[in-house]
């Protein structure tokens, strides 16, 4: 079964680490879950485990006050005064609105993202990803954003603040493919004069166009929860490129590891390595097969509008609203 190289890398890793991923999924959930429902918990650490691998997360280093001050002052001097129309600033920690980057000095903003918004009402279909090295990131981000700010298809851009652990340290949000091509052309020309400002790694499944430059499609505004025939049941939620794919891979892993639809398993006491082995011998949990896992990935990516050969692209996906959960036992439904 031929997958894109990055997707195959993630599939191989997820399969190798399936016990760890499922064990992490039980950590914050209720005492029982039905098959295929562990990911209903928004704090599911199994999905975040896959997400971290896709993003290439690393341990954040020590960040001093001088470094934070320099980053803030660079954004204030070389960005804020050069953009017209005036941008809106939003700090991702707590989603706080700011008047300028200088307002950061009053907040906790290490290892966060600062969003610089031009037109928040613009519908986005494409993203450009950059890996800018921390020591020159503020300078490079300012120069790049000033060069592309005039484009009508630019919605916003975000930059990782010092201490970030992600490989996509800048993300630019755009209206369609043509604008994305214009942005990549401008950034590539800038990179040729500043090769040392760019790191090489990007999140897996992002299409690369150069060293530390890539792109991917905007994911749907619906978060997948349950595949249902030719559509997905889900809930309305904004999500990242990588989290959307991590969720699908986790659902595929669940569907491979459980044998019977509706099988209930006590996950506070099951799924340590010894008991999972015992469950597989009793037939309560399916003997897992990597080939079956790959078939599930193929099926779910197709339902979600993704290609396993070009996972950076996004086609239309049919979603329907998830029905409300049934009332707890012994309690009548509300009229």
KABEL-V378059 format. One record per residue. RES is the residue in one small letter. NEAR is the number of other ideal C-beta (glycine too) atoms within 12 Angstrom. Layout:
# KABEL-V378059
RES_NEAR / RES_NEAR
This chain:
# KABEL-V378059
x_20 / x_12 / x_26 / x_27 / x_18 / x_30 / x_35 / x_25 / x_22 / x_40 / x_43 / x_22 / x_26 / x_42 / x_29 / x_17 / x_22 / x_36 / x_28 / x_25 / x_40 / x_40 / x_26 / x_30 / x_39 / x_33 / x_22 / x_21 / x_28 / x_22 / x_13 / x_19 / x_29 / x_24 / x_28 / x_33 / x_30 / x_39 / x_45 / x_30 / x_23 / x_18 / x_17 / x_35 / x_25 / x_40 / x_42 / x_27 / x_32 / x_44 / x_34 / x_29 / x_32 / x_39 / x_33 / x_30 / x_24 / x_19 / x_12 / x_17 / x_15 / x_14 / x_24 / x_13 / x_13 / x_12 / x_21 / x_28 / x_20 / x_25 / x_41 / x_34 / x_22 / x_30 / x_41 / x_26 / x_19 / x_23 / x_34 / x_30 / x_17 / x_21 / x_28 / x_12 / x_14 / x_16 / x_33 / x_26 / x_35 / x_28 / x_34 / x_29 / x_20 / x_13 / x_18 / x_21 / x_18 / x_30 / x_17 / x_25 / x_39 / x_23 / x_20 / x_35 / x_19 / x_14 / x_24 / x_17 / x_34 / x_28 / x_26 / x_31 / x_34 / x_49 / x_33 / x_41 / x_29 / x_31 / x_23 / x_18 / x_11 / x_21 / x_16 / x_34 / x_27 / x_37 / x_42 / x_49 / x_46 / x_48 / x_38 / x_46 / x_27 / x_35 / x_19 / x_24 / x_38 / x_38 / x_27 / x_39 / x_42 / x_36 / x_30 / x_41 / x_42 / x_28 / x_27 / x_36 / x_31 / x_18 / x_32 / x_17 / x_28 / x_36 / x_35 / x_35 / x_45 / x_35 / x_43 / x_40 / x_38 / x_36 / x_26 / x_35 / x_23 / x_39 / x_33 / x_40 / x_44 / x_44 / x_43 / x_44 / x_39 / x_36 / x_26 / x_24 / x_24 / x_16 / x_30 / x_36 / x_20 / x_26 / x_40 / x_32 / x_22 / x_28 / x_39 / x_27 / x_18 / x_29 / x_28 / x_16 / x_15 / x_23 / x_19 / x_17 / x_31 / x_35 / x_32 / x_20 / x_27 / x_37 / x_40 / x_39 / x_47 / x_39 / x_32 / x_29 / x_24 / x_26 / x_23 / x_36 / x_41 / x_38 / x_40 / x_40 / x_36 / x_32 / x_37 / x_33 / x_19 / x_28 / x_32 / x_42 / x_36 / x_33 / x_32 / x_20 / x_11 / x_14 / x_23 / x_33 / x_28 / x_32 / x_25 / x_16 / x_20 / x_17 / x_26 / x_33 / x_40 / x_37 / x_30 / x_43 / x_46 / x_45 / x_46 / x_48 / x_49 / x_45 / x_43 / x_44 / x_45 / x_46 / x_36 / x_33 / x_40 / x_36 / x_23 / x_16 / x_16 / x_13 / x_25 / x_19 / x_35 / x_19 / x_35 / x_18 / x_15 / x_31 / x_35 / x_18 / x_15 / x_14 / x_23 / x_29 / x_17 / x_16 / x_28 / x_24 / x_13 / x_16 / x_13 / x_23 / x_30 / x_27 / x_19 / x_29 / x_18 / x_23 / x_15 / x_25 / x_34 / x_29 / x_20 / x_34 / x_41 / x_29 / x_24 / x_39 / x_38 / x_25 / x_33 / x_40 / x_28 / x_37 / x_24 / x_33 / x_20 / x_22 / x_41 / x_36 / x_30 / x_30 / x_19 / x_17 / x_30 / x_21 / x_28 / x_21 / x_18 / x_22 / x_12 / x_10 / x_16 / x_12 / x_11 / x_10 / x_7 / x_7 / x_9 / x_9 / x_11 / x_8 / x_4
